[in-house]
């Protein structure tokens, strides 16, 4: 080492002369210990992990069900396909002018002309005094009938809910006016039929026009407690009586679920892939992060997709609202009572916290359960699993999902296809797309998935769950 001569500058007060190599310089000659790339957007994905996944080799899964609807109960039944709602044509017989009308083709044509409309709380659907020229079917929500009170003030004279109707008399002629104002009390979905649309259908079906003025109730098929056509049976007979003949009727147009896809193109420069692979392979690390992001998107779609997402595929009869806003033990008990063998409850972490506060107010402690080595909260022995993909509307309200799972239990199932080309995980593949003129390598990363609800009571939703803290 070289030694300098001459007079060295004096060290300042409190300063010490460096006696060894500093750490900053020393790092130039050492190898750091590195972690694999970390990703903050990773969640537990309990929904994806708990769903039983069914292989769909043909890319489409058809759910065959028994035909189910009830005539003569005064309420209309609907069929949901994702966010789309349709009325069961035969259920139009609940409208007074159509009672006893049995022409299926005419009813199907009429059902096809109903238009789906969405209303926010407080919006007016029909105003008193305005011409009554629509038939309305309340598919979901609550509608207040507002009339004039005894002192001229506004008062609620009636409340309509899922399956109720108003304006049926419009079929006989749109000459009258609304005697009340129909206003949405909650978020409401209605199906509306303009009188002009009815006239176009009646012009092609003369028997429909001839029947509209008849108000009679015809007999209907015997039904079981679930609204399915009763299967005729006999038991305990003596001698040689005639054994009844029967069959189990099916839905004529069963729901079909096509596999959805989430895709992205991963690009890696060849120079990076060639030179910077020690101690970790750059392409593998890029692919790992991309796959995780796709799996997160897959779970989001399983919850929120308007076609097959769970929040949009729960039957209206399986939706209830909280009694007072926050989720209470009574609310979850009612949700569990709506189906047999509820396997899982899924809620946003803020909703779980709100439920915990309500239990604490009552001096209750919701239990816990061991699930695959994880200590998780539970209610009535049913795991209450966090799912951050369930939205929180405007930071205030959310939903809690209850489900029965598996094909054997006629529950909710996940759908995917295995054995696809270049598969690296079930239902997920990575396909080489080539190298462009800038030496960038491209890979197409795809995952195929969907979810199916086999029978309506397999999936239930507790809606309007208030998650904001209350004093």
DRENNUMI-299120 format. One record per residue (C-alpha): residue number from 0; x, y, z. Coordinates in pm, 1 decimal. Example, Ala and Ser with C-alpha at 12.3 -4.5 7.8 and 13.67 -1.06 7.14 Angstrom:
// residues 2
[0, [1230.0, -450.0, 780.0]],
[1, [1367.0, -106.0, 714.0]],
***
This chain:
// residues 471
[0, [0.0, 0.0, 0.0]],
[1, [115.7, 350.7, -71.7]],
[2, [203.5, 579.2, 217.4]],
[3, [154.6, 951.3, 188.4]],
[4, [407.3, 1190.8, 335.7]],
[5, [366.8, 1539.9, 449.9]],
[6, [146.0, 1703.0, 703.6]],
[7, [-202.9, 1549.0, 729.7]],
[8, [-498.1, 1772.4, 809.3]],
[9, [-602.3, 1755.2, 1170.3]],
[10, [-919.7, 1562.3, 1247.5]],
[11, [-1211.0, 1772.8, 1356.2]],
[12, [-1338.9, 1763.1, 1707.7]],
[13, [-1535.1, 1443.6, 1774.9]],
[14, [-1426.9, 1281.5, 1445.6]],
[15, [-1236.6, 952.9, 1434.4]],
[16, [-1005.8, 841.0, 1162.5]],
[17, [-1136.6, 535.4, 962.5]],
[18, [-936.9, 231.1, 1059.7]],
[19, [-1091.0, -39.7, 830.4]],
[20, [-1277.8, -97.3, 503.5]],
[21, [-1633.9, 39.3, 506.0]],
[22, [-1938.3, -181.9, 446.8]],
[23, [-2057.0, 20.5, 146.0]],
[24, [-1728.9, -45.2, -35.6]],
[25, [-1709.7, -403.3, 82.4]],
[26, [-2045.6, -486.1, -84.7]],
[27, [-1876.5, -437.9, -421.4]],
[28, [-1691.9, -767.0, -362.2]],
[29, [-1974.4, -976.6, -218.1]],
[30, [-2286.3, -1156.7, -339.0]],
[31, [-2612.8, -1051.2, -176.3]],
[32, [-2870.6, -1297.0, -50.0]],
[33, [-3193.8, -1237.4, -241.1]],
[34, [-3558.3, -1326.8, -199.4]],
[35, [-3779.0, -1435.7, -481.6]],
[36, [-3991.7, -1150.3, -625.0]],
[37, [-4272.1, -1068.1, -383.3]],
[38, [-4626.2, -962.4, -478.2]],
[39, [-4858.0, -764.4, -252.2]],
[40, [-5173.0, -845.8, -451.1]],
[41, [-5179.7, -1212.7, -345.4]],
[42, [-5475.5, -1323.4, -132.1]],
[43, [-5566.8, -1651.1, 36.2]],
[44, [-5818.3, -1732.0, -242.4]],
[45, [-6032.6, -1948.2, -14.2]],
[46, [-6319.3, -1955.4, -265.3]],
[47, [-6101.9, -2105.5, -539.3]],
[48, [-5949.9, -2352.7, -295.4]],
[49, [-6279.2, -2472.5, -145.9]],
[50, [-6480.1, -2514.0, -467.2]],
[51, [-6482.7, -2870.8, -598.5]],
[52, [-6357.9, -2847.7, -957.4]],
[53, [-6521.0, -3054.7, -1231.5]],
[54, [-6346.2, -3131.7, -1559.2]],
[55, [-6544.1, -3013.7, -1864.0]],
[56, [-6386.9, -3183.3, -2169.5]],
[57, [-6639.3, -3030.3, -2411.8]],
[58, [-6594.7, -2673.3, -2285.9]],
[59, [-6964.9, -2646.0, -2189.2]],
[60, [-7146.4, -2776.8, -1880.1]],
[61, [-7524.2, -2825.3, -1896.4]],
[62, [-7727.9, -2821.6, -1575.1]],
[63, [-8038.7, -3037.2, -1621.0]],
[64, [-8308.0, -2970.5, -1361.3]],
[65, [-8662.4, -3078.3, -1299.4]],
[66, [-8920.7, -2832.1, -1419.5]],
[67, [-9023.2, -2617.2, -1122.7]],
[68, [-9285.9, -2347.6, -1091.8]],
[69, [-9609.1, -2295.4, -899.3]],
[70, [-9932.3, -2181.7, -1060.2]],
[71, [-10217.7, -2034.8, -865.2]],
[72, [-10013.2, -1891.2, -577.1]],
[73, [-10054.0, -1533.1, -699.6]],
[74, [-9680.6, -1484.4, -753.7]],
[75, [-9475.2, -1494.5, -1071.6]],
[76, [-9161.9, -1709.8, -1102.9]],
[77, [-8849.7, -1601.1, -1287.4]],
[78, [-8543.0, -1766.1, -1435.0]],
[79, [-8200.7, -1605.3, -1397.2]],
[80, [-7912.8, -1640.5, -1640.1]],
[81, [-7636.9, -1438.4, -1479.0]],
[82, [-7770.8, -1084.3, -1447.2]],
[83, [-8044.8, -1146.6, -1706.2]],
[84, [-8393.3, -1222.9, -1575.1]],
[85, [-8675.0, -1392.1, -1769.6]],
[86, [-9027.5, -1474.3, -1662.2]],
[87, [-9144.7, -1835.3, -1690.9]],
[88, [-9408.7, -1810.0, -1968.8]],
[89, [-9664.4, -2033.5, -1792.4]],
[90, [-9637.3, -1805.0, -1486.1]],
[91, [-9805.7, -1523.7, -1679.9]],
[92, [-10124.9, -1710.4, -1592.2]],
[93, [-10095.4, -1536.2, -1253.3]],
[94, [-10204.5, -1211.2, -1421.5]],
[95, [-10583.0, -1185.3, -1376.1]],
[96, [-10663.5, -1142.1, -1748.3]],
[97, [-10459.0, -1451.5, -1836.2]],
[98, [-10580.0, -1695.9, -1571.5]],
[99, [-10671.8, -2023.5, -1731.7]],
[100, [-10508.7, -1938.3, -2063.1]],
[101, [-10308.5, -2244.0, -2170.8]],
[102, [-10167.9, -2165.8, -2516.0]],
[103, [-9794.9, -2210.7, -2454.3]],
[104, [-9678.9, -2052.4, -2780.3]],
[105, [-9875.5, -1733.4, -2715.9]],
[106, [-9745.4, -1709.0, -2358.2]],
[107, [-9388.3, -1765.6, -2476.8]],
[108, [-9424.7, -1489.7, -2733.4]],
[109, [-9567.3, -1258.3, -2467.4]],
[110, [-9293.0, -1345.2, -2214.2]],
[111, [-9026.3, -1263.8, -2471.6]],
[112, [-9154.7, -905.2, -2500.5]],
[113, [-9097.7, -814.0, -2135.3]],
[114, [-8812.2, -568.4, -2087.9]],
[115, [-8578.6, -581.1, -1787.0]],
[116, [-8545.2, -251.3, -1597.8]],
[117, [-8334.5, -159.0, -1293.5]],
[118, [-8434.5, 105.1, -1036.2]],
[119, [-8236.4, 256.5, -751.5]],
[120, [-8398.1, 324.5, -411.5]],
[121, [-8634.4, 620.7, -435.5]],
[122, [-8684.3, 608.0, -812.8]],
[123, [-9042.9, 620.6, -942.5]],
[124, [-9155.9, 327.6, -1157.5]],
[125, [-9508.8, 450.5, -1228.0]],
[126, [-9659.4, 785.1, -1122.8]],
[127, [-10017.5, 836.1, -1003.4]],
[128, [-10238.2, 1003.7, -1261.6]],
[129, [-10015.5, 907.7, -1554.6]],
[130, [-10153.0, 672.5, -1822.9]],
[131, [-10133.9, 306.7, -1719.9]],
[132, [-9979.2, 149.8, -2028.1]],
[133, [-9737.4, -110.2, -1887.0]],
[134, [-9763.6, -439.3, -1701.4]],
[135, [-9497.3, -469.6, -1431.0]],
[136, [-9353.9, -785.7, -1274.4]],
[137, [-9136.0, -735.5, -965.7]],
[138, [-8845.3, -975.0, -1010.4]],
[139, [-8644.3, -861.5, -708.8]],
[140, [-8661.6, -584.1, -450.5]],
[141, [-8936.8, -394.0, -274.2]],
[142, [-9178.3, -147.6, -433.0]],
[143, [-9390.3, 91.4, -228.0]],
[144, [-9738.6, 183.6, -345.2]],
[145, [-9778.6, 549.1, -251.4]],
[146, [-10125.8, 696.8, -220.4]],
[147, [-10299.3, 992.1, -56.8]],
[148, [-10356.0, 975.6, 317.5]],
[149, [-10672.8, 1084.0, 500.3]],
[150, [-10534.2, 1436.7, 541.1]],
[151, [-10401.4, 1474.0, 190.7]],
[152, [-10048.0, 1370.0, 279.9]],
[153, [-9843.8, 1098.1, 112.4]],
[154, [-9874.1, 751.9, 265.6]],
[155, [-9770.2, 396.0, 183.9]],
[156, [-10081.8, 200.0, 92.9]],
[157, [-9910.6, -121.5, -12.4]],
[158, [-9578.5, -299.2, -49.3]],
[159, [-9483.7, -525.9, -340.5]],
[160, [-9195.1, -774.1, -331.0]],
[161, [-9040.8, -1053.7, -537.3]],
[162, [-9297.8, -1221.2, -762.2]],
[163, [-9569.9, -956.9, -720.0]],
[164, [-9726.9, -780.4, -1016.7]],
[165, [-9919.8, -463.7, -1088.1]],
[166, [-10081.7, -323.0, -1398.2]],
[167, [-10227.1, -651.6, -1519.7]],
[168, [-10548.0, -471.6, -1612.4]],
[169, [-10349.2, -288.6, -1881.1]],
[170, [-10385.0, -595.0, -2103.7]],
[171, [-10757.7, -523.1, -2130.1]],
[172, [-10686.6, -169.5, -2244.3]],
[173, [-10455.9, 123.4, -2157.3]],
[174, [-10741.1, 370.6, -2109.7]],
[175, [-10703.0, 410.1, -1732.7]],
[176, [-10450.4, 591.8, -1518.4]],
[177, [-10237.4, 477.4, -1228.0]],
[178, [-10423.6, 511.6, -900.4]],
[179, [-10101.2, 507.5, -698.9]],
[180, [-9733.8, 586.7, -739.0]],
[181, [-9502.8, 286.5, -750.8]],
[182, [-9163.7, 375.0, -603.4]],
[183, [-8860.9, 151.3, -547.7]],
[184, [-8788.1, 111.7, -176.0]],
[185, [-8469.4, -86.3, -242.8]],
[186, [-8260.5, -164.7, -548.3]],
[187, [-8528.2, -321.5, -766.3]],
[188, [-8541.9, -528.4, -1083.3]],
[189, [-8870.9, -532.2, -1274.2]],
[190, [-8987.2, -673.6, -1606.1]],
[191, [-9211.2, -434.6, -1799.3]],
[192, [-9449.2, -511.2, -2088.3]],
[193, [-9573.7, -212.2, -2290.5]],
[194, [-9934.2, -239.8, -2407.3]],
[195, [-9814.2, -188.2, -2764.3]],
[196, [-9602.8, -504.1, -2734.7]],
[197, [-9905.9, -697.7, -2607.1]],
[198, [-10109.3, -575.7, -2904.7]],
[199, [-9845.3, -699.0, -3148.9]],
[200, [-9847.4, -1045.2, -2989.8]],
[201, [-10228.6, -1054.9, -2969.8]],
[202, [-10251.2, -967.0, -3339.5]],
[203, [-10069.4, -1291.6, -3419.8]],
[204, [-10252.8, -1501.6, -3157.1]],
[205, [-10626.0, -1448.4, -3184.9]],
[206, [-10701.4, -1686.4, -2899.3]],
[207, [-10498.5, -1463.0, -2666.1]],
[208, [-10700.4, -1155.8, -2756.6]],
[209, [-11023.9, -1352.2, -2710.2]],
[210, [-10921.9, -1468.6, -2366.3]],
[211, [-10793.5, -1144.1, -2218.2]],
[212, [-11130.2, -1041.7, -2075.0]],
[213, [-11186.0, -1372.0, -1898.6]],
[214, [-11096.0, -1389.5, -1531.5]],
[215, [-11118.3, -1749.1, -1427.3]],
[216, [-10879.8, -1985.3, -1251.4]],
[217, [-10828.5, -2323.3, -1413.1]],
[218, [-10694.8, -2632.1, -1238.7]],
[219, [-10323.7, -2706.4, -1235.9]],
[220, [-10097.7, -3004.2, -1196.9]],
[221, [-10033.4, -3134.3, -845.7]],
[222, [-9699.8, -3005.9, -717.4]],
[223, [-9460.7, -3105.0, -442.5]],
[224, [-9331.8, -2873.1, -170.0]],
[225, [-9046.7, -2752.9, -394.2]],
[226, [-9277.3, -2651.1, -679.6]],
[227, [-9179.4, -2944.4, -900.0]],
[228, [-9440.8, -3150.7, -1081.9]],
[229, [-9546.7, -3425.3, -842.8]],
[230, [-9437.5, -3779.0, -927.4]],
[231, [-9744.0, -4000.6, -881.8]],
[232, [-9676.1, -4286.3, -641.8]],
[233, [-9880.1, -4532.5, -441.2]],
[234, [-9788.8, -4731.3, -130.4]],
[235, [-9949.6, -4954.3, 126.6]],
[236, [-10201.3, -5096.6, -120.1]],
[237, [-10386.1, -5424.5, -73.9]],
[238, [-10492.2, -5655.5, -351.7]],
[239, [-10432.2, -5561.7, -715.6]],
[240, [-10501.6, -5190.6, -759.9]],
[241, [-10387.1, -4997.7, -1065.4]],
[242, [-10035.5, -4864.1, -1013.2]],
[243, [-10011.9, -4499.2, -1121.5]],
[244, [-9813.6, -4398.0, -1429.1]],
[245, [-9580.0, -4103.0, -1400.8]],
[246, [-9268.7, -3927.4, -1531.5]],
[247, [-9029.3, -3660.7, -1407.0]],
[248, [-9053.5, -3350.4, -1625.3]],
[249, [-8737.6, -3154.3, -1709.9]],
[250, [-8666.7, -2794.6, -1796.3]],
[251, [-8704.5, -2752.8, -2172.0]],
[252, [-8411.3, -2508.3, -2195.2]],
[253, [-8154.7, -2604.9, -1930.8]],
[254, [-7880.6, -2360.2, -1838.4]],
[255, [-7545.6, -2415.0, -2007.3]],
[256, [-7219.7, -2275.7, -1870.0]],
[257, [-6939.5, -2213.2, -2118.7]],
[258, [-6586.4, -2189.6, -1985.9]],
[259, [-6463.7, -1833.3, -1959.2]],
[260, [-6102.1, -1731.8, -2009.6]],
[261, [-5855.5, -1489.6, -1856.3]],
[262, [-5546.9, -1425.5, -2067.5]],
[263, [-5238.0, -1211.8, -2090.7]],
[264, [-4922.3, -1200.1, -2302.3]],
[265, [-4598.4, -1224.5, -2104.7]],
[266, [-4300.2, -1059.1, -2276.7]],
[267, [-3937.9, -1125.3, -2178.3]],
[268, [-3637.7, -982.9, -2366.1]],
[269, [-3409.5, -1259.0, -2489.4]],
[270, [-3105.3, -1079.9, -2344.1]],
[271, [-3262.6, -1097.1, -1998.1]],
[272, [-3361.2, -1461.1, -2044.5]],
[273, [-3008.5, -1549.4, -2161.7]],
[274, [-2780.7, -1353.4, -1928.2]],
[275, [-2959.1, -1281.6, -1602.1]],
[276, [-3067.4, -1621.9, -1474.8]],
[277, [-2840.8, -1664.7, -1173.0]],
[278, [-2932.6, -1740.8, -903.5]],
[279, [-3297.1, -1732.0, -1022.0]],
[280, [-3446.0, -1799.7, -1363.0]],
[281, [-3593.7, -1472.0, -1484.2]],
[282, [-3852.3, -1630.8, -1714.3]],
[283, [-3977.4, -1862.8, -1440.1]],
[284, [-4010.3, -1576.9, -1193.2]],
[285, [-4196.6, -1361.4, -1446.6]],
[286, [-4427.7, -1651.8, -1523.5]],
[287, [-4492.1, -1723.2, -1153.7]],
[288, [-4604.0, -1364.4, -1088.2]],
[289, [-4821.3, -1364.3, -1401.4]],
[290, [-4994.6, -1690.7, -1303.4]],
[291, [-5068.6, -1555.5, -956.3]],
[292, [-5224.3, -1242.1, -1103.9]],
[293, [-5441.4, -1455.1, -1335.9]],
[294, [-5558.4, -1670.3, -1045.1]],
[295, [-5660.2, -1357.6, -856.0]],
[296, [-5855.9, -1238.8, -1159.5]],
[297, [-6016.1, -1582.5, -1190.4]],
[298, [-6151.7, -1566.2, -835.0]],
[299, [-6276.4, -1211.2, -891.8]],
[300, [-6471.2, -1331.9, -1194.6]],
[301, [-6613.5, -1629.3, -1003.9]],
[302, [-6767.5, -1380.0, -761.8]],
[303, [-6856.5, -1080.6, -979.8]],
[304, [-6900.6, -1190.8, -1342.0]],
[305, [-7251.5, -1095.2, -1455.4]],
[306, [-7292.6, -1419.4, -1649.8]],
[307, [-7169.8, -1690.6, -1410.0]],
[308, [-7049.9, -1503.1, -1098.8]],
[309, [-7197.4, -1619.1, -768.7]],
[310, [-7334.7, -1278.0, -669.7]],
[311, [-7537.1, -1262.0, -992.2]],
[312, [-7651.3, -1625.3, -1003.6]],
[313, [-7816.1, -1661.5, -665.3]],
[314, [-8190.2, -1717.5, -701.1]],
[315, [-8410.2, -1430.8, -581.5]],
[316, [-8576.1, -1664.1, -331.2]],
[317, [-8233.1, -1730.2, -180.7]],
[318, [-8155.5, -1363.0, -114.4]],
[319, [-8233.7, -1195.0, 213.5]],
[320, [-8142.4, -859.2, 364.7]],
[321, [-8008.9, -786.8, 710.0]],
[322, [-8266.5, -687.0, 969.1]],
[323, [-8091.9, -376.1, 1097.1]],
[324, [-7788.5, -315.7, 877.5]],
[325, [-7487.7, -486.2, 1037.0]],
[326, [-7471.8, -867.2, 1010.0]],
[327, [-7616.1, -1019.9, 1326.7]],
[328, [-7626.1, -1379.3, 1452.6]],
[329, [-7997.7, -1382.3, 1364.0]],
[330, [-7916.1, -1288.5, 1003.5]],
[331, [-7662.7, -1568.4, 963.7]],
[332, [-7896.0, -1817.6, 1128.9]],
[333, [-8167.8, -1729.7, 877.9]],
[334, [-7920.1, -1758.5, 591.2]],
[335, [-7811.6, -2104.0, 708.2]],
[336, [-8171.8, -2219.4, 754.5]],
[337, [-8249.7, -2162.0, 385.9]],
[338, [-8054.5, -2468.7, 268.9]],
[339, [-7938.8, -2806.2, 386.2]],
[340, [-7572.9, -2882.6, 452.9]],
[341, [-7426.9, -2536.3, 409.9]],
[342, [-7055.7, -2603.9, 370.2]],
[343, [-6903.2, -2255.1, 363.2]],
[344, [-6975.4, -1890.3, 431.7]],
[345, [-6772.7, -1630.8, 240.9]],
[346, [-6753.4, -1264.9, 340.7]],
[347, [-6532.9, -961.1, 294.0]],
[348, [-6292.7, -924.4, 589.8]],
[349, [-6472.0, -603.8, 688.6]],
[350, [-6803.0, -793.4, 699.6]],
[351, [-6645.8, -1058.9, 922.8]],
[352, [-6521.7, -781.2, 1150.7]],
[353, [-6870.2, -626.6, 1159.1]],
[354, [-7020.8, -964.0, 1250.1]],
[355, [-6766.8, -1000.8, 1528.1]],
[356, [-6870.0, -663.1, 1671.5]],
[357, [-7235.8, -765.6, 1669.7]],
[358, [-7150.3, -1090.3, 1850.4]],
[359, [-6952.9, -895.8, 2109.7]],
[360, [-7248.5, -664.4, 2174.0]],
[361, [-7458.8, -968.7, 2258.6]],
[362, [-7191.9, -1133.6, 2467.7]],
[363, [-7148.1, -1409.9, 2208.7]],
[364, [-6831.7, -1557.3, 2067.4]],
[365, [-6842.2, -1708.7, 1723.6]],
[366, [-6637.5, -2024.2, 1724.1]],
[367, [-6346.0, -2143.7, 1519.1]],
[368, [-6263.0, -2445.7, 1307.9]],
[369, [-5948.6, -2612.2, 1178.8]],
[370, [-5946.2, -2620.5, 799.8]],
[371, [-5640.2, -2773.1, 641.6]],
[372, [-5421.2, -2663.7, 931.0]],
[373, [-5561.5, -2309.4, 932.5]],
[374, [-5744.8, -2179.9, 1240.3]],
[375, [-6049.0, -1998.2, 1096.1]],
[376, [-6365.6, -1837.5, 1236.3]],
[377, [-6689.8, -2033.1, 1209.5]],
[378, [-7058.2, -1989.8, 1285.5]],
[379, [-7271.4, -2290.5, 1385.0]],
[380, [-6980.7, -2509.5, 1274.9]],
[381, [-6972.9, -2358.1, 923.1]],
[382, [-6639.0, -2197.1, 827.4]],
[383, [-6662.8, -1819.6, 777.4]],
[384, [-6393.5, -1760.6, 516.5]],
[385, [-6253.8, -1423.0, 405.4]],
[386, [-6300.3, -1325.4, 40.7]],
[387, [-6178.0, -980.9, -53.7]],
[388, [-6329.7, -1017.9, -401.4]],
[389, [-6680.4, -959.6, -260.8]],
[390, [-6731.2, -585.7, -321.1]],
[391, [-6801.3, -325.1, -55.9]],
[392, [-7034.2, -67.4, -213.9]],
[393, [-6927.1, 288.8, -142.0]],
[394, [-6736.8, 161.7, 159.7]],
[395, [-7058.7, 80.2, 348.3]],
[396, [-7242.3, -234.4, 241.6]],
[397, [-7136.4, -577.5, 124.2]],
[398, [-7277.0, -931.6, 94.5]],
[399, [-7220.9, -1267.0, 262.8]],
[400, [-7233.2, -1582.2, 49.4]],
[401, [-7351.0, -1919.8, 180.5]],
[402, [-7315.2, -2231.1, -30.4]],
[403, [-7340.9, -2604.6, -45.8]],
[404, [-7076.2, -2752.3, -273.7]],
[405, [-7021.3, -3059.4, -488.6]],
[406, [-7202.1, -3251.2, -761.4]],
[407, [-7308.3, -3529.4, -524.6]],
[408, [-7483.3, -3277.8, -295.6]],
[409, [-7636.9, -3079.3, -583.7]],
[410, [-7432.3, -2777.0, -484.1]],
[411, [-7201.4, -2519.4, -637.2]],
[412, [-6907.0, -2641.6, -844.6]],
[413, [-6614.8, -2490.0, -1026.8]],
[414, [-6562.7, -2575.1, -1392.7]],
[415, [-6237.8, -2613.2, -1582.6]],
[416, [-6079.0, -2829.9, -1849.2]],
[417, [-5766.1, -3030.9, -1785.6]],
[418, [-5527.7, -3181.4, -2037.6]],
[419, [-5517.0, -2870.4, -2257.6]],
[420, [-5201.8, -2816.5, -2470.0]],
[421, [-4895.1, -2678.1, -2289.1]],
[422, [-5071.3, -2704.3, -1951.5]],
[423, [-4863.5, -2612.6, -1645.0]],
[424, [-5147.7, -2616.2, -1388.8]],
[425, [-5499.8, -2762.5, -1414.1]],
[426, [-5689.0, -2546.5, -1661.4]],
[427, [-5392.9, -2308.2, -1717.6]],
[428, [-5144.5, -2319.8, -2001.8]],
[429, [-4849.4, -2121.4, -2137.4]],
[430, [-4796.8, -2115.2, -2513.4]],
[431, [-4489.8, -1983.2, -2694.3]],
[432, [-4588.7, -1707.9, -2939.9]],
[433, [-4252.1, -1633.3, -3098.1]],
[434, [-3973.7, -1372.4, -3094.9]],
[435, [-4021.5, -1035.7, -3260.0]],
[436, [-3764.0, -819.4, -3442.0]],
[437, [-3666.9, -651.2, -3114.2]],
[438, [-3567.2, -991.3, -2969.8]],
[439, [-3861.2, -993.2, -2727.4]],
[440, [-3999.4, -1339.9, -2648.3]],
[441, [-4380.6, -1362.8, -2606.4]],
[442, [-4580.9, -1623.5, -2415.2]],
[443, [-4962.0, -1647.5, -2412.5]],
[444, [-5079.2, -1735.2, -2058.9]],
[445, [-5442.7, -1850.8, -2034.9]],
[446, [-5670.3, -1994.6, -1767.5]],
[447, [-6015.5, -2139.1, -1840.2]],
[448, [-6286.0, -2154.0, -1573.8]],
[449, [-6649.3, -2100.8, -1475.4]],
[450, [-6887.1, -2193.2, -1192.5]],
[451, [-7227.7, -2363.3, -1191.3]],
[452, [-7513.4, -2367.3, -939.9]],
[453, [-7679.9, -2706.9, -973.0]],
[454, [-8001.1, -2629.4, -781.1]],
[455, [-8121.1, -2286.9, -662.2]],
[456, [-8098.5, -2350.6, -287.1]],
[457, [-7727.8, -2442.4, -313.1]],
[458, [-7636.2, -2073.0, -309.0]],
[459, [-7768.8, -1798.4, -81.5]],
[460, [-7681.3, -1431.3, -33.2]],
[461, [-7718.7, -1206.6, 269.6]],
[462, [-7748.0, -861.4, 112.3]],
[463, [-7713.7, -503.3, 234.8]],
[464, [-7459.3, -601.5, 499.7]],
[465, [-7343.6, -281.1, 663.4]],
[466, [-6972.4, -297.6, 740.2]],
[467, [-6900.0, 57.4, 857.4]],
[468, [-6831.4, 91.4, 1226.5]],
[469, [-7116.3, 222.9, 1439.8]],
[470, [-7079.5, 406.0, 1769.8]],
***
